[in-house]
Amino acid sequence: MQYNYLDEKLEKNPWDKLEENFVKKGRWTLKRLNDNIPFLRDRYKEAGISPEDLKTLEDFKKIPYMNKKDFLDSFPNKLLCVPMRDVVRMHATSGTSGHKPTCGFYTQNDLDGWSYLCGRNLAAIGMTNEDVFQNTTSAGLFTGGFGYAQGCTVLGAMLIPFGPGMTSRQLEFFKVFKVTAFHAIPSFGLRLAQVMEEEGIKKEDLFLKFAILGAEGWAESTRKTIQDRLGLKAFDNYGLTEACGPGVSCECQEQNGLHLWSDFFYPEICDPETGEVLPEGATGELVLTSLWKEAIPIFRYRTGDITALRKSDCPCGRTGYIMDRVQGRRDDMHVIKGVNIYPSMIEEEIFNLSQYFTDIYLIIYHTVGVYDNVTVNVEVKPGIDKEKAKEQLQKNLKEAIMLGINVTVFDPGTLPRQEGKAVRYKDIRDRPDGYKGWLKMLKGEN
């Protein structure tokens, strides 16, 4: 196989140079946080650590972790290590409880580095400046749309920033502009295949070669389905707002694990419960240290994502670490249509409308067609107009989470009560009958 690179020399950096960079740039990152963020400086001081103590890779283990709470407690910009005048871009997640999103700020150097990494992703899957790339994600607050638009420009390929939805129109653009590659959430890849079949479009009618998919969990069976029905190769990629967005890791043409760009990030795996650093090859929680970010660097940030790491021996020749596809989350977060959703986000909106609803509710994650969906089942208080209550909750959820969520309203006393710990959510996306019969399932009747 002939492999493609954005910068072959850098992507094949010798291990000794990478390890030297881990320590040197890790110390630089730690100093930025220590000098600019008071609560982290206090944390390091309490642990008896200073940036000068970071001299070997083993010393990383002495440094306290950062975590999601650090970002939430620092909203909106208390983790900034530069003056606001140096910030040229901000992106954010949809937010967790309290409507506090996770904010990512970028200096011009950060933005250039992020664009470069997304370009490296696209080159790794085989794209060149001869390709035509259609981005089917929104160029908005979330990082995926802008990230890959910027990466495509770095690579020099033609960009069509189409955005989400309008599947038939997307396919029309595929044909008219001879699109060879696209970026999407996996469920939209399945939707494209479904509409192609409905409209009698054969994969031979298109020019597709590559799809880069992410922001949702997806199985190998999903990859095979998309590849077979669209006539292309589908590649996994990984990123998160705290790190930069997409651009942390990506599969190469071998499709055998994600190359984690180890000249930009130092990764570790820890036990999700104890925080103990695990050996190479063990499955646990991914921990990341950025080696280049100026505005909001991260040092030993616990991502919550479960995976494993190994040193690369890939035939493509790239060095650094390879991470397995993410198996799941340490916490109860679900990703629906590319949006991070926590039950606490939904619960807050229900409780904010306590004049309408009882405190009995059930969140169901389920599948409709090829899309993952979330339905919120709530129970009104006596004398409440069900339609009015439903409309208000749907409006509030849309504003809070930035995703349309189905609401089903039940009469008082309808939803089942449980002895002991309440069942607040069920994930039945793997059930053959999907959403049907969930009340019976909850009661143990099937």
Phi, psi and omega in degrees: 000139175268120185267152182245144182220153169275319179212088189302320183298312181291325181286347178245029178307134177300152183300322182296325177289321177298315181294322175298321180290324177306313184285313183297308182283332174297318178297321178298316178295314181299320180294322179299314180292318181296322184279337190244342185242102187305316185290331175286323175301318178295322180296316181291321180296318179297327178278357180073033186238141170230161181304327181294343180282349181276098185239340180221168177297328178298331182291340177304323184296342181277346186271129178300150179288155159263159181211177182301323182299326178301320179289316182295318181289341183262007180300137002268332190218027183282356174262004181292133178253010177225160173296151180302331180295341179270355181273129181248351182202148172224134169235167182201159170279179181284342177106149175253201184307136182089004179062027178267108177285161171274119186261137173243122179251150185225129163281175178297321177295320176300315182296318178296318179294318178297316178299318179299317181295321177292325173296322177296321175303311184294322177294323183297327181279354176116357182289150175226183178286001175273350186274161173244123191243123179252121180265114184263014176249157188287135173274074184226220186292323179289157191279338189297318184295305180295320182304310184280336171296316179294318181296321178299321179293321176300317180291331180093011177278161177284130183255133169244101183277069190293317186092183188276164172076193179050058189302315180299319179293322176302313181295325176298318177295321177307316183285311187295318185260009176052052180295132180252344183210150175213159176246135183199167164282149184304321182295331177285330172300319176293322179296319176302315180297320180296314181290325174305313181293319179297326184263005177072024178272125178268151180298334178290344178283345183254177184240015188294139176234326187224145167226133175249119192237145179183191180075358172221151170291141177209145186268167176299327178296326177293318177302312182298318180299312180297316181296315183294319186277334179258347178071046181213184171251132183252132187239141177273150173215166186217142174190173177203152185302321182298332182272318178169341192112203174300151182123001176282315181204160181198148173291151170261189184297342178285338182053046183228064184100158184260123175291115176273123189289092194279357169273354179243339181219142170254119183257152170222165173237130178236160174293125184300334183269313187263339184082359180295136178290131183260156181287165179305134179094343180283149178268133180187202183271132179286132178240132184234140169240125177279145184245013188210342188287138181260311188292301176229086174288160174235140178231115181054054180275125178279111187283337186085355182266137185261124182200191175219156181239148171213155176287140187291131166232032185294142177301340179291343177090356178293141178262190182088194183266151170245134176251144174291162174300141183297129182274334182167191183250148175292326183257201186259022180288142172238146177251114181242117181054039176083002183251132178284125181233128172251144176305327181296330178295318181287317180304319182299319181291326176294313182291333175293342178249042184295344176290341180259319195244149169286179179269015177261122179208164176214127178261128181243122170266123186212177183241132174239112186066241179254001185257139168282139182224165174230132176240133179255119179258120184232166184235124181278158174279159180304138176083003183270139174289111186298318182294318178297316179297317179299313181299319182292317180293317178299319178298313181296319179296319180299317181291322185282321190252344181065038177209135175291124183238132178289138176237129173245126184254129181250156178291160179304136177079007184278315183291141184290145173261150179240149172282141179079212184295129183289142172275113184259334178208153178227135175253106182243029181293341180263005180275133181303327182268007174058236188279342187294140171075023184291330179294319177295319179299316182297324180276359179079020183272353174207000000 
